[in-house]
Amino acid sequence: MATHTSTIELKVELDENRIPEKLHWTADDGGIKDQEAKAMMLSVWDEKAKETLRIDLWTKDMPVDNMKVFFYQTLVAMSNSFNKATQDEKMTATMKDFCDYFAEKLELKK
């Protein structure tokens, strides 16, 4: 039986100090082609080591206010993914409470 392979490509342009200046990503199956981004977080589970490997990047021109919104939206998305993966409604509600607290403290919700 044939399987389908999907590729996600990340391109990082660095300055002379190896600080990200530009981030672009492509996901052909999602209709994304060389789209610019200002920040990204990638987590990969290492089964052998039983640990998460991470790549967190943002461009030097990413505004702090946008970074706060990016983190908030990432936390909300992680809560939703946690619920989908575990069906643990109680912990999902706790995580969403924290997201609300996070947004309140950063005054993201007016």
C-alpha contacts under 8 A as a table, 3 or more apart, distances in Angstrom:
res1	aa1	res2	aa2	distance
6	S	27	A	7.92
6	S	28	D	7.71
6	S	29	D	6.70
7	T	27	A	6.39
7	T	28	D	7.24
7	T	29	D	7.97
8	I	25	W	7.28
8	I	26	T	5.75
8	I	27	A	4.71
8	I	28	D	7.43
9	E	25	W	5.51
9	E	26	T	5.05
9	E	27	A	6.56
10	L	23	L	7.29
10	L	24	H	5.91
10	L	25	W	4.54
10	L	26	T	6.64
11	K	23	L	5.76
11	K	24	H	5.11
11	K	25	W	6.16
12	V	20	P	6.34
12	V	21	E	7.56
12	V	22	K	5.90
12	V	23	L	4.78
12	V	24	H	6.65
13	E	20	P	5.74
13	E	21	E	5.59
13	E	22	K	5.02
13	E	23	L	6.44
14	L	17	N	7.41
14	L	18	R	4.84
14	L	19	I	5.16
14	L	20	P	4.42
14	L	21	E	5.38
14	L	22	K	7.14
15	D	18	R	5.11
15	D	19	I	5.40
15	D	20	P	6.43
15	D	21	E	6.20
16	E	19	I	7.43
19	I	59	T	7.37
19	I	60	K	7.05
20	P	23	L	7.19
20	P	57	L	7.18
20	P	58	W	6.49
20	P	59	T	4.88
20	P	60	K	6.43
21	E	59	T	4.98
21	E	60	K	6.04
21	E	61	D	7.52
22	K	36	E	7.29
22	K	37	A	7.42
22	K	38	K	7.07
22	K	59	T	6.04
23	L	36	E	5.71
23	L	37	A	5.27
23	L	38	K	6.26
23	L	39	A	7.31
23	L	58	W	7.81
23	L	59	T	7.18
24	H	34	D	5.37
24	H	35	Q	5.17
24	H	36	E	4.35
24	H	37	A	5.77
25	W	32	I	7.40
25	W	33	K	6.87
25	W	34	D	5.10
25	W	35	Q	5.34
25	W	36	E	6.63
25	W	37	A	7.45
26	T	32	I	5.14
26	T	33	K	4.52
26	T	34	D	4.91
26	T	35	Q	6.46
27	A	30	G	5.34
27	A	31	G	6.31
27	A	32	I	4.91
27	A	33	K	6.39
28	D	31	G	4.98
28	D	32	I	5.58
28	D	33	K	6.43
29	D	32	I	7.58
32	I	35	Q	6.36
37	A	40	M	7.37
38	K	58	W	5.59
38	K	59	T	5.41
38	K	61	D	7.75
38	K	62	M	5.79
39	A	56	D	7.72
39	A	57	L	5.60
39	A	58	W	3.96
39	A	59	T	6.33
39	A	62	M	7.32
39	A	67	M	7.91
40	M	55	I	7.86
40	M	56	D	5.87
40	M	57	L	5.39
40	M	58	W	6.32
41	M	54	R	7.25
41	M	55	I	5.79
41	M	56	D	4.48
41	M	57	L	6.52
42	L	54	R	5.58
42	L	55	I	5.11
42	L	56	D	6.40
43	S	52	T	6.32
43	S	53	L	5.70
43	S	54	R	4.56
43	S	55	I	6.63
44	V	52	T	5.62
44	V	53	L	5.11
44	V	54	R	6.33
45	W	50	K	7.14
45	W	51	E	6.00
45	W	52	T	4.67
45	W	53	L	6.24
46	D	49	A	5.58
46	D	50	K	5.56
46	D	51	E	5.41
46	D	52	T	6.01
46	D	53	L	6.81
47	E	50	K	4.94
47	E	51	E	7.11
58	W	62	M	6.53
59	T	62	M	5.41
62	M	66	N	6.90
62	M	67	M	6.83
63	P	66	N	5.29
63	P	67	M	6.29
64	V	67	M	4.87
64	V	68	K	6.31
65	D	68	K	5.23
65	D	69	V	6.59
66	N	69	V	5.10
66	N	70	F	6.03
67	M	70	F	4.87
67	M	71	F	6.16
68	K	71	F	5.22
68	K	72	Y	6.22
68	K	106	L	7.52
69	V	72	Y	4.99
69	V	73	Q	6.05
69	V	108	L	7.11
70	F	73	Q	5.26
70	F	74	T	6.03
71	F	74	T	4.99
71	F	75	L	6.12
72	Y	75	L	5.16
72	Y	76	V	6.34
72	Y	99	C	6.66
72	Y	102	F	7.05
72	Y	103	A	6.59
73	Q	76	V	5.08
73	Q	77	A	6.12
74	T	77	A	5.01
74	T	78	M	6.06
75	L	78	M	5.01
75	L	79	S	6.23
75	L	99	C	6.44
76	V	79	S	5.08
76	V	80	N	6.36
76	V	96	K	6.72
76	V	99	C	6.26
77	A	80	N	5.06
77	A	81	S	6.12
78	M	81	S	4.97
78	M	82	F	5.90
79	S	82	F	5.05
79	S	83	N	6.26
79	S	92	T	5.81
79	S	95	M	5.93
79	S	96	K	6.43
80	N	83	N	5.18
80	N	84	K	6.24
80	N	92	T	7.40
81	S	84	K	5.00
81	S	85	A	6.00
82	F	85	A	5.16
82	F	86	T	5.92
82	F	87	Q	7.55
82	F	88	D	7.73
82	F	92	T	6.88
83	N	86	T	5.30
83	N	87	Q	4.77
83	N	88	D	5.73
83	N	89	E	6.46
83	N	92	T	5.73
84	K	87	Q	5.72
88	D	91	M	5.72
88	D	92	T	6.15
89	E	92	T	5.00
89	E	93	A	6.11
90	K	93	A	5.26
90	K	94	T	6.45
91	M	94	T	4.91
91	M	95	M	6.12
92	T	95	M	5.01
92	T	96	K	6.15
93	A	96	K	5.04
93	A	97	D	6.13
94	T	97	D	5.02
94	T	98	F	6.38
95	M	98	F	5.09
95	M	99	C	6.32
96	K	99	C	4.85
96	K	100	D	6.25
97	D	100	D	5.12
97	D	101	Y	6.24
98	F	101	Y	4.89
98	F	102	F	5.98
99	C	102	F	4.98
99	C	103	A	6.18
100	D	103	A	5.17
100	D	104	E	6.09
101	Y	104	E	5.03
101	Y	105	K	6.10
102	F	105	K	5.31
102	F	106	L	6.26
103	A	106	L	5.21
103	A	107	E	5.82
103	A	108	L	4.95
103	A	109	K	6.18
104	E	107	E	4.85
104	E	108	L	6.26
104	E	109	K	6.37
105	K	108	L	7.82
107	E	110	K	6.66
